Amino acid sequence: MTKRDHPLKGEFDTANARWERTTHEDGTPAALEIGYADNGLVALRMAEQPEGEILIYTPSEWEAFVEGVRDGEFDVETWEDEPSRD
């Protein structure tokens, strides 16, 4: 299946999209791929499951998501962030 239809956003053609795999800080491949379609839509999918589910974003949704990431809106505290209880 190369074309995915979103009822509100339109059609995303996975075969003709330009896919980029995300990387970890050390440059090794990460789990996600970002796809850019000719019609401006952007998609996210698991790199190891290219025929699986994808999330489709309009250009303005994608821009808002990227800005949120840059602003730390989605940062999650980790155990390393916990104060020591010594």
DSSP file (Angstrom, degrees, kcal/mol; ACC not computed):
  #  RESIDUE AA STRUCTURE BP1 BP2  ACC     N-H-->O    O-->H-N    N-H-->O    O-->H-N    TCO  KAPPA ALPHA  PHI   PSI    X-CA   Y-CA   Z-CA
    1    1 A M              0   0    0      0, 0.0     3,-0.1     0, 0.0    13,-0.0   0.000 360.0 360.0 360.0 113.8    0.0    0.0    0.0
    2    2 A T        +     0   0    0      1,-0.1    12,-3.5    12,-0.1    13,-0.6   0.666 360.0  63.5-103.8 -18.2    1.7    3.2   -1.1
    3    3 A K  E     -A   13   0A   0     10,-0.3     2,-0.5    11,-0.1    10,-0.2  -0.927  60.1-170.1-113.9 127.8   -1.0    5.7   -0.8
    4    4 A R  E     -A   12   0A   0      8,-3.1     8,-3.2    -2,-0.5     2,-0.5  -0.959  10.7-150.4-114.8 127.7   -2.6    6.6    2.5
    5    5 A D  E     -A   11   0A   0     -2,-0.5     6,-0.2     6,-0.2    -2,-0.0  -0.845   5.3-163.6-100.1 129.4   -5.7    8.7    2.6
    6    6 A H  E  >  -A   10   0A   0      4,-3.0     4,-2.1    -2,-0.5    -2,-0.0  -0.953  20.9-136.4-106.7 128.9   -6.4   10.9    5.6
    7    7 A P  T  4 S+     0   0    0      0, 0.0    -1,-0.1     0, 0.0     4,-0.1   0.757 100.5  24.5 -59.6 -26.1  -10.1   12.1    5.7
    8    8 A L  T  4 S+     0   0    0      2,-0.1    -3,-0.0    -3,-0.0    -2,-0.0   0.694 128.0  40.7-108.3 -25.4   -9.2   15.7    6.5
    9    9 A K  T  4 S-     0   0    0      1,-0.3     2,-0.3    49,-0.0    32,-0.1   0.670  98.6-127.1-104.6 -19.7   -5.6   16.1    5.2
   10   10 A G  E  <  -A    6   0A   0     -4,-2.1    -4,-3.0     2,-0.1     2,-0.4  -0.730  46.9 -20.4 110.0-159.2   -5.6   14.3    1.9
   11   11 A E  E     -A    5   0A   0     -2,-0.3     2,-0.5    -6,-0.2    -6,-0.2  -0.743  42.8-164.5 -99.9 135.4   -3.4   11.7    0.3
   12   12 A F  E     -A    4   0A   0     -8,-3.2    -8,-3.1    -2,-0.4     2,-0.9  -0.976  10.4-153.0-118.1 118.2    0.1   10.8    1.4
   13   13 A D  E  >  -A    3   0A   0     -2,-0.5     4,-0.9   -10,-0.2     3,-0.4  -0.795   8.5-171.7 -93.8 103.8    2.1    8.7   -1.2
   14   14 A T  T  4 S+     0   0    0    -12,-3.5    -1,-0.2    -2,-0.9     3,-0.1   0.809  81.9  57.0 -67.1 -29.8    4.6    6.7    0.8
   15   15 A A  T  4 S+     0   0    0    -13,-0.6    -1,-0.2     1,-0.2   -12,-0.1   0.845 114.6  35.9 -71.9 -32.8    6.4    5.4   -2.3
   16   16 A N  T  4 S+     0   0    0     -3,-0.4    -1,-0.2   -14,-0.2    -2,-0.2   0.454  94.2 107.1-101.0  -1.6    7.1    8.9   -3.7
   17   17 A A  S  < S-     0   0    0     -4,-0.9     2,-0.8    -3,-0.1    20,-0.2  -0.394  75.1-118.2 -73.0 154.5    7.8   10.6   -0.4
   18   18 A R  E     -B   36   0B   0     18,-2.5    18,-1.9    -2,-0.1     2,-0.4  -0.869  35.5-158.7 -93.6 111.1   11.4   11.6    0.6
   19   19 A W  E     -B   35   0B   0     -2,-0.8     2,-0.4    16,-0.2    16,-0.2  -0.753  12.2-172.7 -98.3 136.9   12.1    9.6    3.8
   20   20 A E  E     -B   34   0B   0     14,-2.5    14,-2.9    -2,-0.4     2,-0.4  -0.997  17.9-138.0-126.6 129.7   14.8   10.5    6.3
   21   21 A R  E     -B   33   0B   0     -2,-0.4    12,-0.2    12,-0.2    10,-0.1  -0.713  21.5-125.0 -87.5 135.1   15.7    8.3    9.2
   22   22 A T  E     -     0   0B   0     10,-2.7     8,-3.0    -2,-0.4     2,-0.3  -0.332  26.2-148.6 -71.7 160.1   16.2   10.0   12.5
   23   23 A T  E     -B   29   0B   0      6,-0.3     2,-0.1     8,-0.1     5,-0.1  -0.919  11.6-116.0-130.7 156.9   19.5    9.5   14.4
   24   24 A H    >   -     0   0    0      4,-3.0     3,-2.2    -2,-0.3     6,-0.1  -0.325  46.3 -93.4 -77.9 170.8   20.7    9.3   17.9
   25   25 A E  T 3  S+     0   0    0      1,-0.3    -1,-0.1     2,-0.1    -2,-0.0   0.796 127.9  55.6 -58.0 -29.1   23.2   11.9   19.2
   26   26 A D  T 3  S-     0   0    0      2,-0.1    -1,-0.3     1,-0.0    -2,-0.0   0.412 121.7-106.6 -86.6   3.9   26.0    9.5   18.4
   27   27 A G  S <  S+     0   0    0     -3,-2.2    -2,-0.1     1,-0.3     3,-0.1   0.376  75.0 135.4  91.4  -4.6   24.9    9.3   14.8
   28   28 A T        -     0   0    0      1,-0.1    -4,-3.0    -5,-0.1    -1,-0.3  -0.485  66.7 -88.9 -76.6 150.5   23.4    5.8   14.9
   29   29 A P  E     -B   23   0B   0      0, 0.0    -6,-0.3     0, 0.0     2,-0.1  -0.290  43.5-152.8 -61.0 138.5   20.0    5.2   13.2
   30   30 A A  E     -     0   0B   0     -8,-3.0    17,-0.1     2,-0.2    -8,-0.0  -0.330  28.8 -96.5-100.1-173.0   17.0    5.7   15.5
   31   31 A A  E    S+     0   0B   0     -2,-0.1    16,-3.4    16,-0.1    17,-0.4   0.707  91.8  75.4 -83.5 -21.9   13.6    4.2   15.3
   32   32 A L  E     - C   0  46B   0     14,-0.2   -10,-2.7    15,-0.1     2,-0.4  -0.632  53.8-162.0-101.4 151.3   11.6    6.9   13.4
   33   33 A E  E     -BC  21  45B   0     12,-2.6    12,-1.9    -2,-0.2     2,-0.5  -0.982  10.3-149.9-123.2 142.0   11.5    8.0    9.8
   34   34 A I  E     -BC  20  44B   0    -14,-2.9   -14,-2.5    -2,-0.4     2,-0.4  -0.947  13.5-158.4-110.8 127.8   10.1   11.3    8.6
   35   35 A G  E     -BC  19  43B   0      8,-2.9     8,-2.3    -2,-0.5     2,-0.5  -0.899   5.7-159.8-112.7 136.8    8.5   11.4    5.2
   36   36 A Y  E     -BC  18  42B   0    -18,-1.9   -18,-2.5    -2,-0.4     6,-0.2  -0.958  12.4-157.7-115.8 117.8    8.0   14.6    3.1
   37   37 A A    >   -     0   0    0      4,-2.7     3,-1.8    -2,-0.5   -20,-0.1  -0.571  27.8-117.0 -93.3 157.2    5.4   14.4    0.3
   38   38 A D  T 3  S+     0   0    0      1,-0.3    -1,-0.1    -2,-0.2   -26,-0.1   0.781 114.0  60.3 -61.3 -27.8    5.2   16.5   -2.8
   39   39 A N  T 3  S-     0   0    0    -28,-0.2    -1,-0.3     2,-0.1   -27,-0.0   0.382 122.5-102.6 -85.3   6.3    1.9   17.9   -1.7
   40   40 A G  S <  S+     0   0    0     -3,-1.8    -2,-0.1     1,-0.3    -1,-0.1   0.232  77.5 134.1  97.3 -13.8    3.4   19.3    1.6
   41   41 A L        -     0   0    0    -30,-0.2    -4,-2.7    17,-0.1     2,-0.4  -0.371  40.7-152.5 -70.5 151.8    2.2   16.6    4.0
   42   42 A V  E     -CD  36  57B   0     15,-2.6    15,-3.6    -6,-0.2     2,-0.3  -0.962  11.2-167.7-124.8 141.6    4.7   15.2    6.5
   43   43 A A  E     -CD  35  56B   0     -8,-2.3    -8,-2.9    -2,-0.4     2,-0.4  -0.939  12.1-151.9-131.8 153.7    4.5   11.7    8.0
   44   44 A L  E     +CD  34  55B   0     11,-2.1    11,-2.3    -2,-0.3     2,-0.3  -0.968  24.3 160.6-119.8 139.7    6.1    9.8   10.8
   45   45 A R  E     -CD  33  54B   0    -12,-1.9   -12,-2.6    -2,-0.4     2,-0.4  -0.976  46.5 -93.4-150.1 162.5    6.6    6.0   10.8
   46   46 A M  E >   -C   32   0B   0      7,-0.5     3,-1.5     3,-0.4   -14,-0.2  -0.672  33.3-139.5 -76.1 128.4    8.6    3.3   12.5
   47   47 A A  T 3  S+     0   0    0    -16,-3.4    -1,-0.1    -2,-0.4   -15,-0.1   0.840 101.4  51.5 -60.8 -35.6   11.7    2.6   10.3
   48   48 A E  T 3  S+     0   0    0    -17,-0.4    -1,-0.3     1,-0.2     3,-0.1   0.537 113.4  46.2 -80.9  -5.9   11.5   -1.1   10.9
   49   49 A Q    X   +     0   0    0     -3,-1.5     3,-2.2     1,-0.1    -3,-0.4  -0.496  62.1 161.2-132.3  64.0    7.8   -1.2    9.9
   50   50 A P  T 3  S+     0   0    0      0, 0.0    -1,-0.1     0, 0.0    -2,-0.1   0.733  79.9  48.8 -62.2 -22.0    7.5    0.8    6.7
   51   51 A E  T 3  S+     0   0    0     -3,-0.1     3,-0.1    -6,-0.0    -3,-0.0   0.422  99.6  90.7 -94.2   1.2    4.1   -0.7    5.8
   52   52 A G  S <  S-     0   0    0     -3,-2.2    -3,-0.0    -6,-0.2     2,-0.0   0.137  91.6 -43.0 -79.9-161.5    2.7   -0.1    9.4
   53   53 A E        -     0   0    0     -8,-0.0    -7,-0.5     1,-0.0     2,-0.3  -0.303  55.5-165.8 -65.6 147.2    0.8    2.8   10.8
   54   54 A I  E     -D   45   0B   0     -9,-0.1     2,-0.5    -3,-0.1    -9,-0.2  -0.970  16.7-135.2-131.9 152.2    1.9    6.3    9.9
   55   55 A L  E     -D   44   0B   0    -11,-2.3   -11,-2.1    -2,-0.3     2,-0.4  -0.921  22.4-153.0-104.2 131.2    1.0    9.7   11.4
   56   56 A I  E     -D   43   0B   0     -2,-0.5     2,-0.3   -13,-0.2   -13,-0.2  -0.898  12.6-174.7-112.4 132.9    0.2   12.4    8.9
   57   57 A Y  E     -D   42   0B   0    -15,-3.6   -15,-2.6    -2,-0.4    -2,-0.0  -0.934  22.6-128.7-124.4 145.5    0.7   16.1    9.5
   58   58 A T     >  -     0   0    0     -2,-0.3     4,-2.7   -17,-0.2     5,-0.2  -0.453  41.5-101.2 -77.1 165.1   -0.1   19.2    7.5
   59   59 A P  H  > S+     0   0    0      0, 0.0     4,-2.3     0, 0.0     5,-0.1   0.893 124.5  48.2 -56.4 -40.1    2.8   21.7    7.1
   60   60 A S  H  > S+     0   0    0      2,-0.2     4,-2.0     1,-0.2     5,-0.1   0.877 111.6  49.4 -71.5 -35.6    1.5   23.9    9.9
   61   61 A E  H  > S+     0   0    0      2,-0.2     4,-2.3     1,-0.2    -1,-0.2   0.919 112.3  48.4 -64.8 -42.9    0.9   21.0   12.3
   62   62 A W  H  X S+     0   0    0     -4,-2.7     4,-2.8     2,-0.2     5,-0.2   0.919 110.3  51.0 -63.8 -43.2    4.5   19.8   11.6
   63   63 A E  H  X S+     0   0    0     -4,-2.3     4,-2.3    -5,-0.2    -1,-0.2   0.909 111.0  48.6 -60.8 -42.6    5.9   23.3   12.1
   64   64 A A  H  X S+     0   0    0     -4,-2.0     4,-2.1     2,-0.2    -1,-0.2   0.896 111.9  49.8 -65.2 -39.6    4.1   23.5   15.4
   65   65 A F  H  X S+     0   0    0     -4,-2.3     4,-2.2     2,-0.2    -2,-0.2   0.941 111.3  47.8 -63.4 -48.2    5.3   20.1   16.5
   66   66 A V  H  X S+     0   0    0     -4,-2.8     4,-2.5     1,-0.2    -2,-0.2   0.903 111.4  50.8 -61.6 -41.8    9.0   20.9   15.6
   67   67 A E  H  X S+     0   0    0     -4,-2.3     4,-2.2    -5,-0.2    -1,-0.2   0.897 108.7  52.6 -62.8 -39.5    8.7   24.2   17.5
   68   68 A G  H  <>S+     0   0    0     -4,-2.1     5,-2.6     2,-0.2     6,-0.5   0.895 109.5  48.9 -61.8 -40.4    7.4   22.4   20.5
   69   69 A V  H ><5S+     0   0    0     -4,-2.2     3,-1.3     1,-0.2    -2,-0.2   0.940 111.6  48.9 -63.7 -47.0   10.3   20.0   20.4
   70   70 A R  H 3<5S+     0   0    0     -4,-2.5    -2,-0.2     1,-0.3    -1,-0.2   0.851 110.9  50.8 -61.5 -34.9   12.8   22.9   20.1
   71   71 A D  T 3<5S-     0   0    0     -4,-2.2    -1,-0.3    -5,-0.2    -2,-0.2   0.490 115.7-114.2 -83.0  -2.9   11.1   24.6   23.1
   72   72 A G  T X 5 +     0   0    0     -3,-1.3     3,-1.4    -4,-0.4    -3,-0.2   0.644  69.9 141.6  81.7  14.0   11.3   21.5   25.3
   73   73 A E  T 3 <S+     0   0    0     -5,-2.6    -4,-0.2     1,-0.3    -5,-0.1   0.779  75.9  39.2 -60.2 -28.1    7.5   21.1   25.4
   74   74 A F  T 3  S+     0   0    0     -6,-0.5    -1,-0.3    -5,-0.1    -5,-0.1   0.277  82.6 133.7-107.8   9.3    7.8   17.3   25.2
   75   75 A D    <   -     0   0    0     -3,-1.4     2,-0.4    -6,-0.1    -6,-0.0  -0.349  42.2-152.3 -62.3 139.5   10.8   16.8   27.4
   76   76 A V        -     0   0    0     -2,-0.0     2,-0.1     0, 0.0    -2,-0.1  -0.946  15.0-120.1-116.8 133.3   10.3   14.0   29.9
   77   77 A E        -     0   0    0     -2,-0.4     2,-0.2     2,-0.0     0, 0.0  -0.446  31.4-158.3 -68.2 144.5   12.1   13.9   33.2
   78   78 A T    >   -     0   0    0     -2,-0.1     3,-1.4     1,-0.0     4,-0.4  -0.699  34.5 -98.9-116.8 171.9   14.3   10.9   33.7
   79   79 A W  G >  S+     0   0    0      1,-0.3     3,-1.3    -2,-0.2    -1,-0.0   0.817 122.1  63.9 -60.4 -29.9   15.6    9.1   36.8
   80   80 A E  G 3  S+     0   0    0      1,-0.3    -1,-0.3     0, 0.0    -3,-0.0   0.778  97.5  57.1 -65.4 -23.7   18.9   11.0   36.3
   81   81 A D  G <  S+     0   0    0     -3,-1.4    -1,-0.3     2,-0.1    -2,-0.2   0.603  84.4 104.6 -81.1 -11.7   16.9   14.2   36.9
   82   82 A E  S <  S-     0   0    0     -3,-1.3     2,-0.1    -4,-0.4     3,-0.1  -0.461  79.6-111.6 -71.3 139.3   15.7   13.1   40.3
   83   83 A P        -     0   0    0      0, 0.0     2,-0.1     0, 0.0    -1,-0.1  -0.411  38.0-101.2 -68.3 147.9   17.5   14.7   43.3
   84   84 A S        -     0   0    0      1,-0.1     0, 0.0    -2,-0.1     0, 0.0  -0.439  22.0-153.1 -69.6 140.6   19.7   12.4   45.3
   85   85 A R              0   0    0      1,-0.2    -1,-0.1    -2,-0.1    -3,-0.0  -0.042 360.0 360.0-105.2  31.1   18.1   11.1   48.6
   86   86 A D              0   0    0      0, 0.0    -1,-0.2     0, 0.0    -2,-0.0   0.471 360.0 360.0 -74.8 360.0   21.4   10.5   50.3
